[in-house]
């Protein structure tokens, strides 16, 4: 057993609220550490992209059209290279101690990032983005694998819901901070903020209860391709977590499409200013958080795949309606304000569709994360989640490739939403067929099987 062994950290009653769980030592410090780190990652990442787009000083061959995809690639590449090793390390170590080490390293990275922000150096920030990706790749398997160690079976669904809600809220706040950096308003203040946030993340990580290693130490493999292939093959041997993994990856494939198209959709279809992009991101982030909490309420804390197909059906139907609600591309050179956007009744249908897609996404993804954790071999849980991170990263890369191909073929932005919606209908039908098997998955380490 790897459950945190401090006797004072007894599981809360199943009826305890989200606030009670957030206030507990078993969960609160972990939640805070991952929230603060997600904020910093998104602040620096979005600041870099906007700096490249609007005030990059490198010109010539290092054109913005190449640097922006390069920035995205540098952050995601470590997930392919080191997720397998990160999962093996987490399974064989005290996960809380690893989190403290990672958060300590992030302080040094954010100090360097702060210097790069103040200097306005895209070169420095590109290098640091890769370092941030390495830290995220090692932290990713831990933050989900440690939850079953710290929480009781009746708290696991709520814990996952809170992590998802917190992550998307951190993305929103980090994006806003990134915009302040890139637009030349408060670089020094935000540079100081990301260092303070990194220090705070390390500080709260000291409070995370220790856990016992679930597996014997494994030899570190330098052949990353072989280690990754072996990890994916091992994950595929257990149908329930592997199917959950594929479902989570579909969510990120569709989500990456939406998040990447918000700026172009707002600018060229709606003819609105940048503030509407922030509004879209806020609606999307709040929607995922609300859907995550709604899922926990619908399932009453029981780990079950019952809401999964309904969540995907919601994504499909709201995506199709978003296409139908979209106007013809704007031909006006003047951009309308956020106030003008909100004053138009037709635009509220667009916001409702965005909220519905995000809400449905939360309902879809939270049970899958819980199934991934509970149906995995306890001794290999972090490695299984590492495999999930690799497949998720591949799905986001695939999303970018498919989006580029469809746009090159003449598909409009609204058409992309229609394609996503129709494809999601097929995914919903698939999960309706396999949901009973997912819900009946046996759970190791004394956790109860999911119920439908």
C-alpha positions in Angstrom: 0.0 0.0 0.0 1.2 3.5 -0.8 -1.4 5.5 1.0 0.2 8.4 3.0 1.0 6.9 6.3 0.7 9.9 8.7 -1.9 8.7 11.2 -3.3 12.2 11.5 -4.2 12.2 7.8 -7.3 10.1 8.0 -9.7 10.3 5.0 -12.6 12.7 5.3 -16.2 11.4 5.3 -17.7 11.0 1.9 -20.1 13.9 2.5 -17.4 16.4 3.1 -17.4 19.3 0.8 -14.9 20.4 -1.8 -13.8 23.2 0.5 -13.1 20.7 3.3 -10.9 18.7 0.9 -9.1 21.8 -0.3 -8.4 22.7 3.4 -7.0 19.3 4.3 -3.3 18.7 4.4 -3.9 15.5 2.4 -5.0 17.5 -0.7 -4.7 21.2 -0.2 -0.9 21.6 -0.6 -0.8 19.3 -3.7 -3.7 21.4 -5.3 -1.9 24.6 -4.5 1.4 23.4 -5.9 0.0 22.3 -9.2 -2.2 25.4 -9.5 0.7 27.8 -9.0 2.9 25.9 -11.4 0.2 25.8 -14.1 -0.2 29.6 -13.7 3.5 30.2 -14.2 3.8 27.8 -17.2 1.0 29.6 -19.0 2.1 33.1 -18.1 5.6 32.5 -19.6 4.3 30.4 -22.6 1.7 32.9 -23.6 4.0 35.9 -23.0 6.6 34.3 -25.3 4.1 33.6 -28.1 2.7 37.2 -28.0 6.2 38.7 -27.8 7.2 36.8 -30.9 4.0 37.8 -32.7 4.1 41.5 -31.9 7.5 42.7 -30.8 10.1 40.0 -31.6 13.5 41.5 -32.3 15.0 38.5 -34.1 13.6 39.0 -37.6 14.9 37.4 -40.8 15.1 33.7 -40.7 13.7 33.6 -37.2 10.3 34.8 -38.4 7.3 34.7 -36.1 5.6 32.1 -38.4 8.4 29.7 -37.5 9.1 30.7 -33.9 5.5 30.3 -32.6 5.2 26.6 -33.7 8.8 26.1 -32.4 7.8 27.5 -29.0 4.9 25.0 -28.8 7.1 22.2 -29.9 9.8 23.0 -27.4 7.3 22.8 -24.5 5.7 19.5 -25.6 8.9 17.7 -26.8 10.0 16.7 -23.2 6.7 14.8 -22.7 7.8 12.5 -25.5 11.4 12.2 -24.3 11.0 11.8 -20.5 7.5 10.8 -19.5 8.5 7.1 -19.5 11.5 7.8 -17.2 9.4 10.2 -15.1 6.8 7.6 -14.4 9.3 4.9 -13.5 11.1 7.4 -11.1 7.7 8.3 -9.5 6.7 4.7 -8.9 10.0 3.9 -7.2 10.2 7.1 -5.0 8.4 9.1 -2.4 6.3 11.2 -4.7 6.0 14.1 -2.3 9.8 14.4 -2.1 10.0 14.4 -5.9 7.5 17.2 -6.1 9.6 19.3 -3.7 12.7 18.7 -5.9 10.8 19.7 -9.1 9.4 22.8 -7.5 12.8 23.8 -6.2 14.2 23.5 -9.8 11.3 25.6 -11.1 12.4 28.5 -8.8 15.7 28.7 -10.7 13.9 28.4 -14.1 11.5 31.2 -13.2 14.4 33.4 -12.0 15.9 33.1 -15.4 12.5 33.5 -17.1 12.0 36.8 -15.1 15.3 38.1 -16.5 14.3 37.1 -20.0 11.0 38.9 -19.6 12.5 42.1 -18.4 15.1 42.0 -21.2 12.4 41.1 -23.8 14.6 38.2 -25.0 12.7 35.6 -27.0 15.9 33.5 -27.3 16.2 33.2 -23.6 12.5 32.4 -23.2 12.6 29.7 -25.9 15.4 27.9 -24.1 13.6 28.2 -20.8 10.3 27.0 -22.3 12.1 23.7 -23.0 13.3 23.6 -19.4 9.7 24.2 -18.2 8.6 21.4 -20.4 11.0 19.0 -18.8 9.8 20.0 -15.3 6.2 19.6 -16.4 6.9 16.2 -17.9 8.3 14.9 -14.6 5.6 16.5 -12.5 2.7 15.3 -14.7 2.7 11.6 -13.8 3.2 12.5 -10.1 0.3 14.8 -9.6 -2.3 12.2 -10.8 -0.5 9.1 -9.4 -0.2 10.5 -5.9 -4.0 11.2 -5.6 -4.9 7.5 -4.8 -2.1 7.5 -2.2 -3.5 10.6 -0.4 -7.3 10.3 -0.9 -9.9 7.6 0.0 -11.9 5.9 -2.7 -14.9 8.1 -2.1 -12.8 11.3 -2.4 -10.9 10.4 -5.6 -13.5 11.6 -8.1 -13.8 15.0 -6.2 -10.0 15.3 -6.1 -9.7 14.8 -9.8 -12.5 17.3 -10.4 -10.8 19.9 -8.3 -7.4 19.3 -10.1 -9.1 19.8 -13.5 -11.0 22.9 -12.4 -7.9 24.4 -10.8 -5.8 23.7 -13.9 -8.1 25.5 -16.3 -8.5 28.4 -13.9 -4.7 28.6 -13.7 -4.5 28.5 -17.5 -6.9 31.5 -17.6 -5.0 33.6 -15.1 -1.7 32.7 -16.5 -2.8 33.7 -20.0 -4.0 37.1 -18.7 -0.6 37.6 -17.0 1.1 36.6 -20.3 -0.8 39.2 -22.2 0.2 41.9 -19.7 3.9 40.9 -20.2 3.7 40.8 -24.0 1.7 44.1 -24.4 4.3 46.0 -22.4 2.2 46.6 -19.3 3.9 45.6 -16.2 6.8 43.3 -17.3 8.7 43.9 -14.1 5.7 43.3 -11.9 4.8 40.1 -13.6 8.5 39.0 -13.7 8.5 39.4 -9.9 5.1 37.7 -9.6 6.3 34.5 -11.4 9.3 34.2 -9.1 7.1 34.7 -6.0 4.6 32.1 -7.3 7.5 29.6 -7.9 8.6 30.2 -4.3 5.1 29.7 -3.0 4.7 26.5 -5.0 7.9 25.1 -3.5 6.7 26.3 0.0 3.4 24.5 -0.1 5.0 21.4 -1.6 6.8 21.0 1.8 3.4 20.3 3.3 2.5 17.4 1.0 2.4 14.2 3.1 5.1 11.6 2.2 4.2 8.4 0.4 5.8 5.0 0.2 7.4 3.8 -3.1 5.1 1.5 -5.0 7.8 -0.3 -6.9 11.5 -1.3 -6.7 13.9 1.3 -8.2 14.2 0.9 -12.0 17.3 1.5 -14.1 17.2 4.9 -15.9 17.0 4.3 -19.6 18.8 6.7 -22.0 17.1 5.1 -25.0 14.0 7.3 -24.8 12.3 5.9 -27.9 12.6 2.3 -26.7 11.4 3.2 -23.2 8.5 5.1 -24.5 7.4 2.3 -26.9 7.7 -0.3 -24.1 5.6 2.0 -21.8 2.8 2.4 -24.4 2.8 -1.4 -25.1 2.6 -2.2 -21.3 -0.2 0.3 -20.9 -2.2 -1.2 -23.8 -2.2 -4.6 -22.0 -4.8 -3.4 -19.5 -7.9 -2.4 -21.6 -9.7 -0.3 -19.0 -6.9 2.3 -18.3 -5.9 2.2 -22.0 -9.4 3.1 -23.2 -9.6 5.8 -20.5 -6.2 7.1 -21.8 -7.5 7.2 -25.4 -10.7 9.1 -24.3 -8.6 11.7 -22.4 -6.5 12.1 -25.5 -9.5 12.8 -27.6 -10.6 15.5 -25.2 -7.2 17.2 -25.5 -7.2 16.8 -29.3 -10.6 18.6 -29.6 -9.6 21.1 -26.8 -6.4 22.0 -28.5 -8.3 22.7 -31.7 -10.6 25.1 -29.9 -7.9 26.8 -27.9 -5.7 27.3 -31.0 -8.6 28.7 -33.0 -10.0 31.2 -30.5 -7.8 34.1 -31.7 -8.4 33.6 -35.4 -12.2 33.0 -34.9 -12.5 36.2 -32.9 -10.4 38.3 -35.2 -11.5 37.0 -38.7 -15.0 35.6 -38.1 -16.5 37.8 -35.4 -14.4 40.8 -36.2 -13.8 41.5 -32.5 -10.8 42.8 -30.5 -8.4 40.8 -28.3 -10.5 41.2 -25.2 -13.1 38.8 -26.6 -10.4 36.1 -26.9 -9.8 36.5 -23.2 -13.6 36.3 -22.7 -13.7 33.1 -24.7 -10.9 31.6 -22.6 -12.6 32.6 -19.4 -15.9 31.0 -20.5 -14.1 27.8 -21.5 -12.1 27.6 -18.3 -15.1 28.2 -16.1 -17.1 25.7 -18.1 -14.5 22.9 -17.7 -14.4 23.6 -13.9 -18.1 23.6 -13.6 -18.4 20.4 -15.6 -15.8 18.7 -13.4 -17.7 19.6 -10.3 -21.0 18.7 -11.8 -19.6 15.2 -12.7 -18.7 14.6 -9.1 -22.2 15.7 -8.0 -23.9 13.5 -10.6 -21.9 10.4 -9.7 -22.0 11.2 -5.9 -18.3 10.5 -5.6 -18.6 7.0 -7.1 -16.0 6.1 -9.8 -18.1 5.2 -12.8 -18.1 5.7 -16.6 -21.8 6.5 -16.6 -21.4 10.2 -17.5 -18.6 9.7 -20.1 -20.7 9.1 -23.3 -23.2 11.9 -22.2 -20.2 14.3 -21.8 -18.9 13.5 -25.3 -22.4 13.8 -26.8 -22.6 17.3 -25.3 -19.2 18.2 -26.9 -20.5 17.0 -30.2 -23.9 18.7 -30.2 -22.6 22.1 -28.9 -19.8 22.0 -31.4 -22.2 21.5 -34.3 -24.4 24.3 -33.0 -21.4 26.6 -32.7 -20.8 26.1 -36.4 -24.4 26.9 -37.1 -24.3 29.9 -34.9 -21.2 31.4 -36.5 -21.7 34.3 -38.8 -20.0 34.8 -42.2 -16.4 36.0 -41.8 -16.1 39.7 -41.0 -15.0 41.9 -43.8 -14.7 45.0 -41.6 -11.2 46.4 -41.0 -12.4 48.0 -37.7 -12.6 45.6 -34.8 -15.7 45.7 -32.5 -15.2 46.0 -28.7 -16.1 43.3 -26.1 -19.0 45.5 -25.0 -20.4 45.5 -28.6 -19.9 41.7 -28.8 -21.9 41.2 -25.6 -24.6 43.6 -26.7 -25.5 41.4 -29.7 -28.0 38.7 -28.7 -26.7 36.3 -31.4 -23.3 36.3 -29.8 -24.7 35.0 -26.5 -25.6 31.8 -28.4 -21.9 31.5 -29.3 -20.9 31.9 -25.7 -23.5 29.4 -24.6 -22.1 26.9 -27.0 -18.6 27.4 -25.8 -19.7 27.0 -22.2 -21.6 23.9 -23.2 -18.6 22.3 -24.9 -16.4 23.0 -21.9 -19.0 21.9 -19.3 -19.5 18.6 -21.3 -15.7 18.2 -21.4 -15.5 18.3 -17.6 -18.2 15.7 -17.3 -16.4 13.5 -19.9 -12.8 13.7 -18.6 -13.0 13.5 -14.8 -14.3 9.9 -14.6 -11.7 8.8 -17.1 -8.9 10.2 -15.0 -10.3 8.4 -12.0 -10.6 5.1 -13.9 -7.0 5.5 -15.2 -5.8 5.8 -11.6 -7.8 3.0 -10.0 -7.8 0.4 -12.8 -4.0 0.7 -13.3 -1.5 -1.7 -11.5 -0.7 0.2 -8.3 3.0 -0.7 -8.8 3.0 1.0 -12.3 0.4 3.7 -11.7 2.8 6.7 -12.4 4.2 4.9 -15.5 0.7 4.4 -16.8 0.0 8.1 -16.3 3.3 8.9 -18.0 2.0 6.8 -20.9 -1.2 8.8 -20.9 0.8 12.1 -21.0 2.7 10.8 -24.0 -0.5 9.9 -25.9 -2.1 13.2 -24.9 0.9 15.1 -26.3 0.7 13.1 -29.5 -3.0 13.9 -29.7 -2.3 17.6 -29.4 0.4 17.4 -32.1 -2.0 15.4 -34.3 -4.7 18.1 -33.7 -2.3 20.8 -34.9 -1.4 18.7 -38.0 -5.0 18.0 -38.9 -6.0 21.6 -38.4 -3.3 22.8 -40.7 -4.3 20.2 -43.3 -8.0 21.0 -43.1 -7.4 24.8 -43.3 -5.0 24.2 -46.3 -7.8 22.2 -47.9 -10.2 25.2 -47.6 -12.1 24.3 -44.5 -13.3 27.4 -42.6 -12.9 27.9 -38.8 -16.6 27.2 -38.3 -16.1 24.1 -40.5 -13.4 22.9 -38.2 -15.9 23.1 -35.3 -18.4 21.1 -37.4 -15.8 18.4 -38.2 -14.9 18.2 -34.4 -18.6 17.8 -33.6 -19.4 15.1 -36.1 -16.3 13.1 -35.1 -17.2 13.5 -31.5 -20.6 11.9 -32.2 -18.8 8.8 -33.3 -16.6 8.8 -30.1 -19.8 9.2 -28.0 -21.3 6.2 -29.7 -18.1 4.2 -29.1 -18.1 5.1 -25.4 -21.8 4.1 -25.0 -20.8 0.7 -26.3 -17.8 0.2 -24.0 -19.0 2.2 -20.9 -20.4 -0.9 -19.1 -17.0 -2.6 -19.3 -15.2 0.5 -18.0 -17.6 0.9 -15.1 -17.1 -2.8 -14.1 -13.3 -2.5 -14.1 -11.6 -4.2 -11.1 -9.6 -1.9 -8.9 -6.4 -2.8 -7.2 -5.1 -1.9 -3.7 -8.5 -2.3 -2.0 -10.3 0.5 -4.0 -13.9 -0.2 -4.8 -14.8 -1.1 -8.4 -16.6 1.6 -10.3 -20.4 1.4 -10.3 -22.8 2.3 -13.0 
